[in-house]
Amino acid sequence: MASDHLELLVSPESAGERLDHFLVSLLPNRSRSQLQKLIKDGRVRIGSRALRPNTPVKAGDTVVVEIPPPTPATLVPEDLPLQIAYEDSDLLVVDKPAGMVVHPGAGIVRGTLVHALLHRVRDLSGIGGEERPGIVHRLDRGTSGLMVIAKNDEAHLELSRQFHDREVEKEYVALVWGLVNAGRRIDAPIGRHPSRRALMSARARRARSAVTRITKARHLRGLTLVHVAIATGRTHQIRVHLSSIGHPIAGDPLYGGVKRHLAADHRPLARLERPFLHAARLAFAHPRDHRKMEFTSELPDDLRQVLEQLEGR
């Protein structure tokens, strides 16, 4: 199988970025170490320049990336429950349950969405690498909701471009502490927390731009049910941003959303076993014919039952 060649144009927004960081932003499902290896192996070119991972890119540069043929996956497919919202020859849209990790990682070798996809789909896009076939974007383990999966490399590249260029519409439903109003816009770069490496932070020294908008809000006994739209998709973005403005997501143990002592009105929250966060809407252009694709997902039972109890039903 021949290698794929990608041509990536550097926008003014990306000017000055390290080459490996620029590639991660366009190919998020390849790890930084994988991309650094491609650079060191001479598979990444900008004209005739000698390149290193820390080479700064310039606006107007065309970065040519040679993607070697994918290594056949050695992961063992697993027959796991998988709710499919849509499927065709290029992609499928799944409704990921809370508790399912998207792809294998440190200490996680079974039971992921990728294992379920390998059982369901014979040929997934190989651009994501051996452990992330077909994965264009991710949801946290505790977040439920909609994800689009690429079945072939052409679909993967086009969907990745749409995510990078902020053309994909993503809307989440969250229950947060305190009263917050619709129309709030949070524009704060996000990076790795300087001392707690498992966390992200809106005060990190090295951070990437991120914008979160609260589009709807319903006040509920000292809590607010919000609809949140994001164009960027930084790790833990919604959780970090809402916590940074003093409104952590209920049930989120990492960012201040779990309280030891609950008032009587808030006791249903004790049932939460994960953050009250659900990817409820996803819209993008079909990678083959560019028709608008839009999907919605209702709150899953665990979140719906908590909300109904809070409402006194």
Steps between C-alpha positions, in 0.01 A plus 500: 500500500639841400559784742256794513630854447328787675549868416422727794494879458619704799246770586598836655349377829752212511805705399789456742377169643741211536466261208399206722235712677364616164470140380329390823237771446420365153552131572381474862466125489869446450702549814765766518769230527371333182513830312846581633615163366358584156697827507822329608450230234484770231133441423405865560618771257470876451672561169864395539540620860656267757235450767494418867197457730562851643537669159261799495251505213427813298170629366458383142731198540377176347592211726514169314453194720558145384279262694635145475252218444318411823625208699231232522326533833599243759217597735248225554146607400242476776125454467400796717166684492524787252217741421523610136322822404606492135722296268606505135806392300710796622410552864283410791364707787489327836338594831778417745390390848655652810775283646635384164852618410538598135831327424765291679749690711705476814364206697192461276527210259142374471142617487555819301291651222774400255466133604125523438551671163746235383229239564238704317700645205735296284715784359556810710718795404862428591614861538438495873761227542473147631326595824270772363359378167219720376514737797467861385417657838446386856270520798616457859433165663224645717335696217221341299376598157566536130824425315575469127729216391686484164486177304770592247800728478337751265209550741743521792707776340197709403331465839828585676525812284148604597581459870824695462332781305223518761227413251350222714214603731510333842246565773498347847253496789645547849370559851719749687518638850370854548296728280644588160324671212483426128724712284811451712814455291816352650814575299796354689791291367534153649816303574636233730484585872855585615504264800205260462565333166163324483326838493470778246497867597390839366808647668767281345819661373489309174143498377293492183203720415155378604156661493185374672155662465196447721206510258212405732455501876225387738536576871414218736531532880851640512605310189480581129427264213701644211548435132862560405646543151868459418692547177834389639534162671776522757537225759244549780410837343143539626585364844799735537325808366185465710707435812720802423199735519378348828239261354649147505300217349303302758658161562841599363760386756799656320378856471305565817158365411463248785389630839515298821197658664192543286197709590165323490418651159822361358497146638414342163852601393637229731387252234741642243788265423653731238488864391158619384621561144351367176593565135148568378546641149754450222491659154754483216527477121509152354860439391402365158219726371506779764131478585411622849480221756339571836434266792350539846501276806266505799635499855583142606299343781748569781506875434129523417400334827717736705352800321144379552561452872645851527190633329285320757326267258 
